[in-house]
């Protein structure tokens, strides 16, 4: 299993880095072409479109990954249920678009939102084939699909942006990306529904899937609350600043979490079916995620402003001030995402779902109050929300297999200490470098110094995490004795 996890994580990590590098390059280029105002219009429309996509992506089909056995009839039922759900969401989004535009006070939002709504159908088509590929750990196929979607979507978006289509460039980019992903998922899995929609047993669509729909709904509410709040009380430009900074943080989360989460869920489900030690796997992945998250977000907090100044120019400078508080929230979110994947594999997400609902409710109040003071204040409220709710959501996750909080905290303490040591080094370096070197030299030197200082500190503070990482990278399975000893730490 560890060898399969290593291969899956390698393919997923490689595709994620390539995919996100390409996606970010496209993202920056389109933003520079169309400007902050048009970008803000598209971001306001996407706040609702993303809700529709998230309700369909990895939701009803999740039960196909964790189930002990999957009947063909259940696959067909899930597929047609997703298609019906997707069609209903397209209609709902098209109907709600004028009301959203009125809420934001910008009539341009409505047609953009209506044109982008069909992405929900493409995501619905992808659901079952993608779940089958993940269950079989066919991560190479998933990697090729993801990269191809980004390339095709990027080509369409850049062509439109360069030719003056403004916010519509992001419509074309999104439609092309999700459309290509749908085609490649179906062909990669070599799967099409065998039964007609009126002949399948929809009672098979039960269990984990509906709970995941609720969990994904709350997650998108948590993510998009600042965008909606800023759109209501501020301007399209403020939405663009927050959305741009949040997108950078989301990319970092994705690069950390996706290779681990996409592997831990099918791997933990397979281990559960075989009677394996899922707690040990969860401990390993948590420690590795913390190592990456604490390092990358601590570093990003020091270079975010400089990076945005260099890549986007003066028009986008405010986005740099938003990144630092979002980095604190991002580090906690990365850990929460790992917990979610683990719980979905075990099919024990009820308590975690209630905690997520509480975070969404608290976040709406906090962010709504802060947004009237601008996007930087909204980002601070997002960080406060994460700090308040992360312990509660973590407790809900640990209760699934009665993992003691002390054991979980020990997995985090070493990476956290190493990140603090790195931040201290970078704090003094920033004071020394101010006014002495130019922005590009500061950016490059800070990245190199931060990486070196974190590796040095982590090798002292948390050598066990490096050993765990080596197990997966070198693909040397531990002995049963080693596993049992680790589980008892």
C-alpha positions as CSV (number, residue, x, y, z in Angstrom):
1,X,0.0,0.0,0.0
2,X,2.8,2.4,0.8
3,X,4.3,1.8,-2.6
4,X,0.9,2.5,-4.3
5,X,0.6,5.7,-2.1
6,X,4.1,6.8,-3.1
7,X,3.3,6.3,-6.8
8,X,0.0,8.0,-6.6
9,X,1.3,10.9,-4.6
10,X,4.2,11.3,-7.1
11,X,1.9,11.5,-10.1
12,X,-0.6,13.7,-8.3
13,X,2.1,16.1,-7.0
14,X,3.8,16.3,-10.4
15,X,0.5,17.0,-12.2
16,X,-0.5,19.5,-9.5
17,X,2.7,21.5,-9.8
18,X,2.5,21.6,-13.6
19,X,-1.2,22.3,-13.6
20,X,-1.0,25.1,-11.0
21,X,2.1,26.7,-12.6
22,X,0.2,26.8,-15.9
23,X,-3.0,27.9,-14.3
24,X,-1.3,30.7,-12.3
25,X,0.5,32.0,-15.4
26,X,-2.8,32.1,-17.2
27,X,-4.5,33.7,-14.2
28,X,-1.9,36.5,-14.0
29,X,-1.9,37.1,-17.8
30,X,-5.7,37.3,-18.0
31,X,-5.8,39.6,-14.9
32,X,-3.3,41.9,-16.5
33,X,-5.0,42.0,-19.8
34,X,-8.5,42.7,-18.5
35,X,-7.8,44.9,-15.4
36,X,-9.0,44.8,-11.9
37,X,-12.6,46.0,-12.6
38,X,-13.4,43.4,-15.2
39,X,-11.7,40.7,-13.1
40,X,-13.8,41.7,-10.1
41,X,-17.0,41.3,-12.2
42,X,-16.0,37.7,-13.2
43,X,-15.0,37.0,-9.5
44,X,-18.4,38.0,-8.3
45,X,-20.1,35.7,-10.8
46,X,-17.7,32.9,-10.0
47,X,-18.7,33.1,-6.3
48,X,-22.0,31.5,-7.2
49,X,-20.8,29.3,-10.1
50,X,-18.2,27.7,-7.8
51,X,-21.0,26.8,-5.4
52,X,-22.7,24.9,-8.1
53,X,-19.5,23.2,-9.2
54,X,-18.5,22.2,-5.7
55,X,-21.9,20.7,-5.0
56,X,-21.3,18.3,-7.9
57,X,-17.5,17.7,-7.8
58,X,-16.5,14.8,-5.6
59,X,-19.9,14.7,-3.7
60,X,-22.5,12.1,-4.7
61,X,-19.7,10.0,-6.3
62,X,-17.6,10.0,-3.2
63,X,-19.4,6.9,-1.9
64,X,-18.0,4.9,-4.9
65,X,-14.5,5.4,-3.5
66,X,-15.1,4.2,0.1
67,X,-17.7,1.5,-0.5
68,X,-16.6,-2.1,0.1
69,X,-18.0,-3.1,-3.3
70,X,-19.6,-1.1,-6.1
71,X,-22.4,-2.4,-8.3
72,X,-22.8,-1.2,-11.9
73,X,-26.3,-0.1,-11.1
74,X,-25.1,2.2,-8.4
75,X,-22.7,3.9,-10.7
76,X,-25.4,4.5,-13.2
77,X,-27.7,5.8,-10.5
78,X,-25.1,8.2,-9.3
79,X,-24.3,9.4,-12.8
80,X,-27.9,10.2,-13.7
81,X,-28.5,11.8,-10.3
82,X,-25.5,14.1,-10.9
83,X,-26.8,15.0,-14.4
84,X,-30.2,15.9,-13.0
85,X,-28.7,17.8,-10.1
86,X,-26.4,19.6,-12.5
87,X,-29.2,20.6,-14.8
88,X,-31.2,21.9,-11.8
89,X,-28.2,24.0,-10.7
90,X,-27.7,25.5,-14.2
91,X,-31.4,26.5,-14.2
92,X,-31.1,27.9,-10.6
93,X,-28.0,29.9,-11.4
94,X,-29.4,31.4,-14.6
95,X,-32.6,32.4,-12.7
96,X,-30.6,33.8,-9.8
97,X,-28.2,35.8,-11.9
98,X,-30.2,39.0,-12.1
99,X,-30.8,39.0,-8.4
100,X,-27.1,38.5,-7.7
101,X,-26.3,41.4,-10.0
102,X,-28.8,43.6,-8.1
103,X,-27.2,42.5,-4.8
104,X,-23.8,43.5,-6.0
105,X,-25.0,46.6,-7.7
106,X,-23.4,45.7,-11.0
107,X,-25.6,44.6,-14.0
108,X,-22.6,43.1,-15.7
109,X,-22.6,40.2,-13.3
110,X,-25.8,38.6,-14.6
111,X,-24.9,37.7,-18.2
112,X,-21.4,36.5,-17.1
113,X,-22.9,34.3,-14.5
114,X,-25.6,32.9,-16.9
115,X,-23.0,32.1,-19.6
116,X,-20.7,30.3,-17.1
117,X,-23.5,28.2,-15.5
118,X,-23.2,25.2,-18.0
119,X,-19.8,24.3,-16.4
120,X,-22.0,22.5,-13.8
121,X,-23.1,20.0,-16.5
122,X,-19.5,19.3,-17.4
123,X,-18.6,18.7,-13.8
124,X,-21.5,16.4,-13.4
125,X,-20.4,14.3,-16.4
126,X,-17.0,14.0,-14.8
127,X,-18.2,12.7,-11.4
128,X,-18.5,8.9,-11.8
129,X,-15.5,8.4,-14.2
130,X,-13.3,10.5,-11.9
131,X,-14.4,8.5,-8.8
132,X,-13.6,5.3,-10.6
133,X,-10.1,6.5,-11.5
134,X,-9.5,7.6,-7.9
135,X,-10.8,4.3,-6.5
136,X,-8.4,2.4,-8.8
137,X,-5.6,4.8,-7.9
138,X,-5.2,5.6,-11.6
139,X,-3.4,8.9,-10.8
140,X,-1.4,9.0,-14.1
141,X,-4.7,9.2,-16.1
142,X,-6.0,11.9,-13.7
143,X,-2.8,13.9,-14.0
144,X,-2.9,13.9,-17.8
145,X,-6.6,15.0,-17.7
146,X,-5.9,17.9,-15.3
147,X,-3.0,19.3,-17.3
148,X,-4.9,19.0,-20.6
149,X,-7.8,20.9,-19.2
150,X,-5.7,23.7,-17.9
151,X,-3.8,24.0,-21.2
152,X,-7.0,24.1,-23.3
153,X,-8.8,26.4,-21.0
154,X,-5.8,28.7,-20.7
155,X,-5.5,28.9,-24.5
156,X,-9.1,30.0,-24.9
157,X,-9.0,32.5,-22.0
158,X,-5.8,34.1,-23.2
159,X,-7.0,34.4,-26.8
160,X,-10.2,36.1,-25.6
161,X,-8.4,38.4,-23.1
162,X,-5.8,39.5,-25.7
163,X,-8.7,40.4,-28.1
164,X,-10.6,42.6,-25.7
165,X,-13.3,40.3,-24.3
166,X,-12.8,41.4,-20.7
167,X,-14.6,39.5,-18.1
168,X,-15.9,37.1,-20.8
169,X,-12.4,35.8,-21.1
170,X,-12.8,33.9,-17.8
171,X,-16.1,32.5,-19.0
172,X,-14.4,31.0,-22.1
173,X,-11.5,29.7,-20.0
174,X,-13.8,28.0,-17.5
175,X,-16.1,26.4,-20.1
176,X,-13.1,25.1,-22.0
177,X,-11.4,23.7,-18.9
178,X,-14.4,21.9,-17.5
179,X,-15.5,20.6,-20.9
180,X,-12.1,19.1,-21.7
181,X,-11.9,17.5,-18.2
182,X,-15.3,15.9,-18.7
183,X,-14.3,14.3,-22.1
184,X,-11.0,13.1,-20.8
185,X,-12.5,11.7,-17.5
186,X,-15.0,9.6,-19.5
187,X,-12.4,8.3,-22.0
188,X,-9.7,7.7,-19.4
189,X,-12.0,5.6,-17.2
190,X,-13.6,4.0,-20.3
191,X,-17.0,4.4,-18.7
192,X,-20.4,5.4,-19.9
193,X,-23.7,4.7,-18.2
194,X,-25.2,1.3,-19.1
195,X,-28.8,2.1,-18.1
196,X,-31.2,4.9,-19.2
197,X,-32.1,7.5,-16.6
198,X,-35.6,6.1,-16.2
199,X,-34.5,2.6,-15.6
200,X,-32.0,2.9,-12.7
201,X,-32.6,2.5,-9.0
202,X,-32.0,5.9,-7.4
203,X,-32.4,4.4,-3.9
204,X,-28.7,3.4,-4.4
205,X,-27.7,7.0,-4.2
206,X,-27.5,7.1,-0.4
207,X,-25.0,7.1,2.5
208,X,-21.9,9.1,2.1
209,X,-22.8,11.1,-1.1
210,X,-25.5,13.3,0.3
211,X,-23.5,14.1,3.4
212,X,-20.6,15.2,1.2
213,X,-22.9,17.5,-0.8
214,X,-23.7,19.2,2.5
215,X,-20.0,19.4,3.5
216,X,-19.0,20.8,0.1
217,X,-21.8,23.4,0.3
218,X,-20.6,24.6,3.7
219,X,-17.0,24.7,2.5
220,X,-17.8,26.9,-0.5
221,X,-19.8,29.2,1.8
222,X,-16.7,29.5,4.0
223,X,-14.5,30.3,1.0
224,X,-16.8,32.7,-0.9
225,X,-18.2,34.7,2.1
226,X,-15.6,37.4,1.8
227,X,-16.1,37.8,-2.0
228,X,-19.9,38.1,-1.6
229,X,-19.6,40.5,1.4
230,X,-17.1,42.7,-0.4
231,X,-19.2,42.7,-3.5
232,X,-22.2,43.9,-1.6
233,X,-20.5,46.7,0.5
234,X,-17.6,47.6,-1.7
235,X,-16.5,47.8,-5.3
236,X,-15.6,45.3,-8.1
237,X,-12.0,46.4,-7.6
238,X,-12.0,45.4,-3.9
239,X,-13.4,42.0,-4.9
240,X,-10.6,41.6,-7.4
241,X,-7.9,42.5,-4.9
242,X,-9.2,40.0,-2.4
243,X,-9.9,37.3,-5.0
244,X,-6.4,37.6,-6.5
245,X,-4.7,37.3,-3.1
246,X,-7.0,34.4,-2.1
247,X,-6.2,32.6,-5.4
248,X,-2.5,32.6,-4.6
249,X,-3.2,31.1,-1.1
250,X,-5.6,28.6,-2.7
251,X,-2.9,27.5,-5.1
252,X,-0.5,26.9,-2.3
253,X,-3.1,24.9,-0.4
254,X,-3.9,22.9,-3.5
255,X,-0.2,22.1,-4.1
256,X,0.2,20.8,-0.5
257,X,-3.1,19.1,0.0
258,X,-4.1,17.6,-3.3
259,X,-1.3,15.1,-3.7
260,X,-2.0,14.0,-0.1
261,X,-5.7,14.2,0.1
262,X,-6.4,12.6,-3.3
263,X,-4.2,9.7,-2.2
264,X,-5.2,9.4,1.5
265,X,-8.9,9.0,0.8
266,X,-8.7,5.9,-1.6
267,X,-5.7,4.5,0.3
268,X,-7.4,4.8,3.7
269,X,-10.6,3.3,2.3
270,X,-8.6,0.4,0.9
271,X,-6.7,-0.1,4.2
272,X,-10.0,0.0,6.1
273,X,-11.5,-2.7,3.9
274,X,-8.3,-4.8,4.4
275,X,-8.3,-4.2,8.2
276,X,-5.1,-2.0,8.0
277,X,-3.9,0.8,10.4
278,X,-5.6,3.9,9.1
279,X,-4.5,5.9,12.2
280,X,-0.9,5.4,11.3
281,X,-1.5,6.6,7.8
282,X,-3.4,9.7,9.1
283,X,-0.5,10.5,11.4
284,X,2.0,10.3,8.6
285,X,0.1,12.4,6.2
286,X,-0.7,15.0,8.8
287,X,2.9,15.4,9.8
288,X,4.0,15.7,6.1
289,X,1.2,18.2,5.4
290,X,2.1,20.3,8.4
291,X,5.8,20.4,7.3
292,X,4.9,21.7,3.9
293,X,2.0,24.1,5.0
294,X,3.9,25.8,7.8
295,X,7.0,26.3,5.7
296,X,5.2,27.6,2.6
297,X,2.8,29.9,4.2
298,X,5.3,31.4,6.6
299,X,7.5,32.1,3.6
300,X,4.6,33.5,1.5
301,X,3.7,36.0,4.2
302,X,7.2,37.5,3.8
303,X,7.3,37.6,0.0
304,X,3.7,38.0,-1.0
305,X,3.7,41.8,-1.3
306,X,7.0,41.8,-3.3
307,X,5.7,39.1,-5.6
308,X,2.5,40.9,-6.4
309,X,4.4,44.2,-6.9
310,X,6.7,42.5,-9.4
311,X,4.1,40.5,-11.3
312,X,1.1,42.8,-11.3
313,X,2.2,46.3,-10.9
314,X,0.9,49.3,-8.9
315,X,-2.8,48.7,-9.8
316,X,-2.8,45.4,-7.8
317,X,-0.7,46.5,-4.8
318,X,-3.5,46.3,-2.3
319,X,-3.7,42.5,-2.9
320,X,-0.2,42.2,-1.4
321,X,-1.4,43.5,2.0
322,X,-4.2,40.9,2.0
323,X,-1.9,37.9,1.6
324,X,-0.3,37.8,5.1
325,X,-3.5,37.2,7.2
326,X,-4.7,34.7,4.5
327,X,-1.5,32.8,5.0
328,X,-2.4,32.1,8.6
329,X,-5.8,30.8,7.6
330,X,-4.2,28.8,4.7
331,X,-1.9,26.8,7.0
332,X,-4.9,25.8,9.1
333,X,-7.1,25.0,6.1
334,X,-4.5,22.7,4.7
335,X,-4.6,20.5,7.9
336,X,-8.4,20.6,7.9
337,X,-8.5,19.4,4.3
338,X,-6.4,16.4,5.2
339,X,-8.8,15.6,8.1
340,X,-11.7,15.8,5.7
341,X,-10.2,13.3,3.2
342,X,-9.5,10.9,6.1
343,X,-13.0,11.1,7.5
344,X,-14.6,10.6,4.1
345,X,-12.5,7.4,3.6
346,X,-13.8,6.1,6.9
347,X,-17.4,7.4,6.2
348,X,-17.5,9.1,9.6
349,X,-18.0,12.7,8.8
350,X,-21.2,13.6,10.8
351,X,-19.6,15.4,13.7
352,X,-17.1,17.1,11.4
353,X,-20.0,18.3,9.2
354,X,-21.6,19.9,12.3
355,X,-18.4,21.7,13.1
356,X,-18.1,22.9,9.5
357,X,-21.6,24.3,9.7
358,X,-20.6,26.2,12.8
359,X,-17.6,27.7,11.1
360,X,-19.7,28.8,8.1
361,X,-22.2,30.5,10.4
362,X,-19.6,32.2,12.5
363,X,-17.7,33.2,9.4
364,X,-20.7,34.9,7.8
365,X,-21.0,37.2,10.9
366,X,-17.3,37.9,11.3
367,X,-16.6,38.6,7.7
368,X,-19.7,40.6,7.0
369,X,-18.9,42.9,9.9
370,X,-15.2,43.3,8.8
371,X,-15.9,43.8,5.1
372,X,-17.2,47.3,5.5
373,X,-13.7,48.3,6.5
374,X,-12.2,46.9,3.3
375,X,-10.5,43.7,1.9
376,X,-7.6,43.8,4.4
377,X,-10.0,43.7,7.3
378,X,-12.0,40.9,5.6
379,X,-8.8,38.9,5.3
380,X,-8.2,39.4,9.0
381,X,-11.7,38.1,9.8
382,X,-11.0,35.0,7.7
383,X,-7.8,34.4,9.7
384,X,-9.7,34.9,13.0
385,X,-12.5,32.5,11.8
386,X,-9.9,29.8,11.0
387,X,-8.1,30.2,14.4
388,X,-11.4,30.0,16.3
389,X,-12.8,26.9,14.5
390,X,-9.7,24.8,13.6
391,X,-9.5,23.3,17.1
392,X,-13.2,22.4,17.1
393,X,-13.1,20.8,13.6
394,X,-9.9,19.0,14.6
395,X,-11.5,17.6,17.7
396,X,-14.4,16.3,15.5
397,X,-11.9,14.6,13.2
398,X,-9.9,13.0,15.9
399,X,-13.0,11.5,17.6
400,X,-13.6,9.3,14.5
401,X,-10.9,6.8,15.7
402,X,-10.4,8.1,19.3
403,X,-7.1,9.7,18.5
404,X,-5.8,11.6,21.5
405,X,-5.3,15.3,20.9
406,X,-1.9,15.2,22.5
407,X,-0.7,12.7,19.8
408,X,-2.0,15.0,17.1
409,X,-0.4,18.1,18.5
410,X,3.0,16.3,18.7
411,X,2.8,15.7,14.9
412,X,2.4,19.5,14.5
413,X,4.8,20.8,17.1
414,X,8.1,20.1,15.2
415,X,7.0,21.6,11.9
416,X,5.6,24.6,13.8
417,X,8.8,25.2,15.7
418,X,10.8,25.0,12.4
419,X,8.4,27.5,10.7
420,X,8.8,29.9,13.7
421,X,12.6,29.6,13.4
422,X,12.5,30.3,9.7
423,X,10.1,33.3,10.2
424,X,12.6,34.8,12.8
425,X,15.5,34.5,10.3
426,X,13.4,36.1,7.5
427,X,12.2,38.9,9.9
428,X,15.8,40.0,10.5
429,X,16.7,39.5,6.9
430,X,13.9,41.7,5.7
431,X,15.0,44.5,8.1
432,X,18.6,44.2,6.8
433,X,17.6,44.0,3.1
434,X,15.2,47.0,3.2
435,X,16.7,49.8,1.0
436,X,19.8,47.8,0.2
437,X,18.7,45.4,-2.6
438,X,16.0,45.6,-5.3
439,X,12.7,43.8,-5.2
440,X,13.7,40.9,-7.4
441,X,16.9,40.2,-5.5
442,X,15.0,40.3,-2.2
443,X,12.4,37.9,-3.5
444,X,15.0,35.3,-4.7
445,X,17.2,35.6,-1.7
446,X,14.3,35.4,0.7
447,X,13.0,32.2,-0.9
448,X,16.5,30.6,-0.8
449,X,17.3,31.7,2.7
450,X,13.8,30.7,4.0
451,X,14.1,27.2,2.4
452,X,17.6,26.6,3.8
453,X,16.7,27.9,7.3
454,X,13.5,25.8,7.4
455,X,15.2,22.6,6.3
456,X,18.0,23.2,8.9
457,X,15.5,23.9,11.7
458,X,13.2,21.0,10.7
459,X,16.0,18.5,10.7
460,X,16.6,19.4,14.3
461,X,13.0,20.0,15.5
462,X,11.2,17.2,13.7
463,X,13.6,14.5,12.3
464,X,10.9,11.9,12.6
465,X,8.8,13.6,10.0
466,X,11.7,13.4,7.5
467,X,11.9,9.7,8.2
468,X,8.2,9.3,7.6
469,X,8.5,11.2,4.3
470,X,11.4,9.0,3.3
471,X,9.2,5.9,3.7
472,X,6.9,7.1,1.0
473,X,9.5,8.7,-1.3
474,X,11.9,5.7,-1.2
475,X,8.9,3.3,-1.2
476,X,10.4,1.1,1.5
477,X,7.4,-0.5,3.4
478,X,7.7,-0.4,7.1
479,X,7.5,-3.6,9.1
480,X,4.4,-4.5,10.9
481,X,6.3,-4.0,14.2
482,X,7.2,-0.4,13.0
483,X,3.6,0.3,12.2
484,X,2.4,-0.9,15.5
485,X,5.0,1.1,17.4
486,X,4.2,4.2,15.5
487,X,0.5,3.9,16.1
488,X,1.2,3.8,19.8
489,X,3.2,7.0,19.8
